[in-house]
């Protein structure tokens, strides 16, 4: 088989992919033809103008949002919003309608939206004074959405990445089409009755005005405003607004934004904790270095070594001035007189030097006493040892299960042994 040639189905699938991705949502005007309703409640039609014709379908779930749909007929000039679909088995292009508006009624859903918004605003349902504060660290979050949609996946991905203690309960609801308004109300009531729920998140992905129409429900808006639990509305994308957004205590542009806002306090707390921990470690290390330096300078052996060295130097100097050596070397009267004076000076100097050395030795002795571990024991302390080695911690003590351990007091030693609880 020549690889240059592809099957018909492969080519059609490529065309389908390119067309449907390029024309994800279109706005078309024309004249209805072949307008029919199937037994299942779906509508099929052709949309024509002077030079072309495009087949299309309006499915049951979207049909209920079309005002006065029963009045539509062949020859009606309409505006249609929807997405392009390629049906490969027939090599046909069709428009799947999401909204059909007679040209003399353009913007009817938008007008209905503004009407509901104005009515509820006049009643004070959107007033800032009614808004409840969103808790910074909610223990339990109820999320109302489709369990299979991208919204819940985006929300949970961010919550799991950024937080470490949240309990999230997903309450399934139909978020578009037939029965969605009733489903959302039932899910909302269920969320309010869950134990320990501290915040409710109402969410779904983006779409057209018709796709999001269930979130423009007057009943849902009143339920949100009267809720005892704070409510976050994260419906659609940045450009989408719903009545639920105005009634909620907080509006977020996307499901991801709602998750970011809820998890932000935990991130800030975690970063602050890490900063404090780093600072504590730094202070501890600096303090430890200072203590080790002070202890090294006050080492008893070093103090004694310095004192004894100085004392030896003084004794050496004194021996060099020994009177007997001077008398044997000089026999003259003048020298004897001079020697007598020198002996007195040396004697006086030696006595003063010895007194100073005695004071320094006394100070060193006091320092040694203060550093003596046994001196500490007289103040009510004790320590453990095993085989003449100090047991420094509980962890080391537990390792010596059945082995005897010595408990040292200032007045003696006692043997002890661990007892299993």
C-alpha positions in Angstrom: 0.0 0.0 0.0 1.3 3.4 -0.9 1.8 5.4 2.3 1.2 8.7 0.4 -2.5 7.9 0.2 -4.7 7.9 3.3 -8.1 6.3 3.9 -11.2 8.5 3.4 -12.1 8.2 7.1 -8.6 9.5 8.1 -8.9 12.5 5.9 -12.4 13.3 7.1 -11.3 13.0 10.8 -8.5 15.5 10.1 -11.0 17.9 8.5 -13.4 17.4 11.4 -10.6 18.1 14.0 -9.5 21.3 12.1 -12.9 22.7 11.5 -14.3 22.0 15.0 -11.3 23.5 16.7 -11.3 26.6 14.5 -15.1 27.2 14.8 -15.7 26.3 18.4 -18.5 28.9 18.8 -20.2 30.7 15.9 -22.9 33.3 15.4 -25.0 32.9 12.2 -28.1 34.5 10.8 -30.5 33.1 8.2 -33.9 31.6 7.4 -35.3 28.4 9.0 -36.3 25.6 6.7 -37.2 21.9 7.2 -37.9 22.7 10.9 -39.0 19.4 12.6 -39.1 18.0 16.1 -38.2 14.3 16.8 -40.0 12.0 19.2 -37.1 12.4 21.6 -37.6 16.2 21.8 -34.7 17.3 19.6 -35.1 19.7 16.7 -33.6 19.5 13.2 -33.5 22.2 10.6 -31.7 23.9 7.7 -30.5 27.5 7.9 -30.5 29.2 4.5 -29.7 32.5 2.8 -29.6 33.5 -0.9 -26.4 31.6 -1.7 -26.1 28.7 0.8 -27.6 26.3 3.2 -26.4 24.8 6.5 -28.0 21.8 8.2 -28.3 21.9 12.0 -29.7 20.5 15.2 -31.0 21.8 18.5 -31.0 19.2 21.3 -33.6 18.9 23.9 -31.6 20.3 26.8 -30.9 23.5 25.0 -34.3 23.7 23.4 -36.0 24.5 26.7 -34.0 27.8 26.9 -35.4 29.0 23.6 -38.2 31.3 24.2 -41.5 30.6 22.3 -39.9 27.7 20.5 -43.3 26.4 19.7 -43.9 29.4 17.5 -40.8 28.9 15.3 -41.6 27.7 11.8 -40.2 27.5 8.3 -39.4 30.8 6.8 -38.6 32.4 10.2 -35.6 34.7 10.1 -33.4 33.9 13.1 -30.1 34.3 14.8 -28.3 31.1 15.9 -25.4 30.6 18.3 -23.6 27.3 18.6 -20.7 25.2 17.5 -19.8 23.7 14.2 -19.8 19.8 13.9 -18.6 17.7 11.0 -20.5 14.4 10.5 -17.9 12.2 8.8 -20.3 9.4 7.7 -22.1 11.8 5.4 -19.3 14.3 4.9 -21.6 17.0 6.1 -21.1 20.2 8.1 -23.8 21.2 10.6 -24.3 23.7 13.3 -25.3 22.4 16.8 -27.4 25.3 18.1 -27.2 26.5 21.7 -29.5 29.4 21.2 -32.1 30.4 18.5 -33.5 33.8 18.6 -36.1 35.3 16.2 -34.5 38.4 14.7 -37.3 40.5 16.1 -36.4 39.2 19.6 -32.6 39.5 19.7 -31.1 39.6 23.2 -34.2 38.2 25.0 -32.1 36.1 27.4 -29.8 39.0 28.2 -32.9 41.1 28.8 -34.2 38.4 31.2 -30.8 38.3 33.0 -30.9 42.1 33.5 -34.5 41.9 34.7 -33.7 39.3 37.4 -30.5 41.1 38.4 -32.4 44.4 38.8 -35.2 42.9 40.8 -33.0 41.1 43.3 -30.7 44.1 43.7 -33.7 46.2 44.5 -34.5 43.7 47.3 -31.0 44.1 48.8 -29.9 40.6 48.0 -26.6 41.8 46.6 -25.8 44.4 49.3 -22.3 44.3 50.8 -23.7 44.4 54.3 -25.2 40.9 53.7 -21.9 39.4 52.7 -20.4 36.9 55.1 -16.6 36.6 55.7 -14.9 33.7 54.0 -13.0 31.7 56.8 -9.2 31.7 56.4 -8.7 28.1 57.5 -12.0 26.2 56.8 -11.8 22.6 58.0 -14.4 21.3 55.6 -15.4 22.6 52.2 -18.4 21.6 50.2 -18.0 21.9 46.4 -21.2 21.8 44.2 -20.4 20.9 40.6 -20.5 18.2 38.0 -18.2 15.4 39.4 -16.9 14.7 35.9 -16.2 18.2 34.7 -12.9 20.1 34.4 -14.0 22.5 37.1 -13.7 20.0 40.0 -10.4 18.7 38.6 -8.9 22.2 38.4 -10.2 23.0 41.9 -8.9 19.8 43.6 -5.5 20.0 41.8 -4.7 23.4 43.4 -6.2 22.5 46.8 -4.1 19.3 47.0 -0.9 21.2 45.8 -1.2 24.2 48.1 -2.9 23.0 51.3 -2.3 20.3 53.9 -5.4 20.0 56.1 -8.6 20.7 54.1 -11.4 18.2 53.9 -13.3 18.7 50.6 -16.7 17.1 49.9 -17.9 17.1 46.3 -21.7 17.2 46.0 -22.7 16.2 42.5 -25.1 18.3 40.5 -26.4 18.8 37.0 -24.9 22.2 35.9 -26.5 22.6 32.5 -29.7 21.6 30.6 -32.9 19.9 31.8 -33.2 19.5 35.6 -30.1 21.5 36.3 -31.9 24.2 38.3 -33.6 21.7 40.5 -30.4 19.7 40.9 -28.4 22.7 42.0 -31.0 23.7 44.6 -31.0 20.1 46.0 -27.2 20.0 46.1 -27.1 23.4 47.8 -29.6 22.4 50.6 -27.6 19.2 51.1 -24.3 21.2 51.5 -25.8 23.4 54.1 -26.9 20.4 56.2 -23.5 18.7 56.2 -21.8 18.7 59.6 -18.9 21.1 60.1 -19.0 22.6 56.6 -17.5 26.1 56.8 -17.7 27.3 53.2 -19.7 26.2 50.1 -18.2 26.6 46.6 -20.6 26.7 43.7 -18.7 26.1 40.4 -18.5 25.0 36.8 -16.5 25.8 33.7 -17.3 28.5 31.2 -19.9 28.6 28.4 -22.5 30.7 26.7 -25.3 32.5 28.5 -27.6 29.5 27.8 -25.0 27.1 29.2 -24.9 29.1 32.5 -28.5 29.9 32.7 -29.2 27.6 35.7 -26.9 29.8 37.7 -29.2 32.7 37.0 -32.0 31.1 38.8 -33.9 33.4 41.1 -34.6 30.6 43.6 -30.9 29.7 43.7 -29.9 33.3 44.3 -32.3 33.6 47.2 -31.0 30.3 48.7 -27.4 31.6 48.5 -28.3 35.0 50.1 -30.1 33.3 53.0 -27.4 30.6 53.5 -25.9 30.5 57.0 -22.7 29.1 55.5 -20.5 31.5 53.4 -20.7 30.9 49.7 -18.1 31.3 46.9 -19.4 31.5 43.3 -16.9 30.4 40.7 -19.0 30.0 37.6 -17.5 30.1 34.1 -14.5 32.2 33.2 -13.3 35.8 33.7 -15.8 37.2 31.1 -18.8 35.3 32.5 -21.1 36.7 35.1 -24.2 35.0 36.7 -26.8 36.0 39.2 -25.1 33.5 41.6 -22.0 35.7 41.5 -23.8 38.7 42.7 -25.7 36.8 45.5 -22.6 35.0 46.8 -20.4 36.2 49.5 -17.4 36.1 47.2 -17.2 35.9 43.4 -14.1 34.2 41.8 -13.4 34.3 38.1 -12.7 30.6 37.7 -12.7 27.4 39.8 -8.9 27.6 40.0 -9.1 31.1 41.4 -11.5 29.9 44.2 -9.0 27.2 45.1 -6.1 29.7 45.2 -8.0 32.1 47.5 -9.0 29.3 49.9 -5.5 27.9 50.1 -3.6 31.2 50.2 -3.8 31.6 54.0 -2.2 28.2 54.4 0.6 29.0 52.0 1.3 32.2 53.8 1.2 30.5 57.2 3.5 27.7 55.9 6.0 30.2 54.5 6.0 32.2 57.7 6.6 29.0 59.7 9.5 28.1 57.5 11.0 31.6 57.9 10.7 31.4 61.7 12.2 27.9 61.7 15.2 29.2 59.6 15.7 32.1 62.0 15.5 29.8 65.1 18.1 27.5 63.6 20.4 30.4 62.9 20.0 31.9 66.4 20.5 28.4 68.0 23.7 27.9 65.9 25.1 31.3 66.8 24.3 30.8 70.5 25.9 27.4 70.5 29.1 28.8 68.9 29.2 31.5 71.5 28.8 29.1 74.4 31.4 26.7 73.0 33.9 29.7 72.7 33.2 30.8 76.3 33.6 27.3 77.6 36.9 26.9 75.7 38.2 30.2 77.2 37.1 29.1 80.8 38.6 25.6 80.5 40.0 24.7 84.0 43.1 23.0 82.5 43.9 26.1 80.5 43.5 28.4 83.5 45.7 26.3 85.7 48.3 25.9 83.0 48.5 29.7 82.6 48.8 30.3 86.4 51.4 27.6 86.9 53.4 28.9 84.0 53.4 32.4 85.4 54.3 31.1 88.9 57.3 29.2 87.4 58.5 32.4 85.7 58.3 34.3 89.0 60.2 31.5 90.9 62.9 31.5 88.2 63.3 35.3 88.5 63.4 35.0 92.3 66.1 32.3 92.2 68.2 34.5 89.9 68.1 37.1 92.8 69.1 34.5 95.5 71.1 36.4 98.3 73.5 33.6 98.9 74.8 33.7 95.3 75.3 37.5 95.7 77.2 37.2 99.0 79.6 34.6 97.6 80.4 36.7 94.6 81.0 40.1 96.4 83.0 40.5 99.6 83.3 44.3 99.9 81.6 46.4 102.6 79.8 48.5 100.0 78.6 45.4 98.2 77.3 44.0 101.4 75.4 47.2 102.2 74.0 47.2 98.7 73.1 43.5 99.1 71.2 44.2 102.3 69.1 46.8 100.6 68.5 44.5 97.7 67.5 41.6 99.9 64.9 43.8 101.5 63.5 44.9 98.2 63.4 41.4 96.8 61.8 40.1 100.0 59.1 42.8 99.8 58.5 42.3 96.1 58.4 38.5 96.5 55.8 38.8 99.3 53.6 41.1 97.2 54.0 38.9 94.1 53.1 35.8 96.1 50.0 37.5 97.5 48.8 38.4 94.0 49.5 34.8 92.8 47.6 33.4 95.8 44.6 35.6 94.9 44.6 34.5 91.3 44.9 30.9 92.3 41.9 31.4 94.7 39.9 32.9 91.9 40.8 30.0 89.6 39.9 27.5 92.3 36.5 29.2 92.7 35.9 28.9 88.9 36.9 25.2 89.0 34.5 24.6 91.8 31.7 26.3 89.9 32.5 24.0 86.9 32.7 20.9 89.0 29.7 18.6 88.0 29.5 17.4 91.7 28.9 20.9 92.8 25.8 21.1 90.5 24.5 17.9 92.1 24.2 19.6 95.5 21.5 21.8 94.0 19.1 18.9 93.6 20.3 17.6 90.2 21.3 14.1 89.2 22.6 12.3 86.1 22.6 8.8 84.6 25.6 6.7 83.5 26.2 3.3 82.1 29.6 1.7 82.1 31.1 5.0 83.2 29.5 6.8 80.3 26.9 9.6 80.8 23.5 8.8 79.3 22.7 12.1 77.5 19.0 11.6 76.4 15.8 9.6 76.8 16.5 8.0 73.4 19.8 6.6 74.7 18.2 5.6 78.0 15.5 3.5 76.2 18.1 1.6 74.3 19.5 0.3 77.6 16.3 -1.8 78.2 17.4 -4.6 80.7 20.8 -3.2 81.5 21.5 -1.6 84.9 22.1 2.2 85.0 23.7 4.3 87.7 21.9 7.3 89.1 24.4 9.8 90.6 23.5 12.2 93.5 25.8 14.5 95.3 26.1 12.1 98.2 26.3 8.8 96.4 25.2 6.5 93.6 22.2 4.2 93.2 21.6 1.5 90.7 18.3 1.5 88.7 16.7 -0.5 85.9 13.9 0.2 83.4 10.5 -1.4 84.0 8.2 -2.1 81.1 4.8 -0.4 81.2 
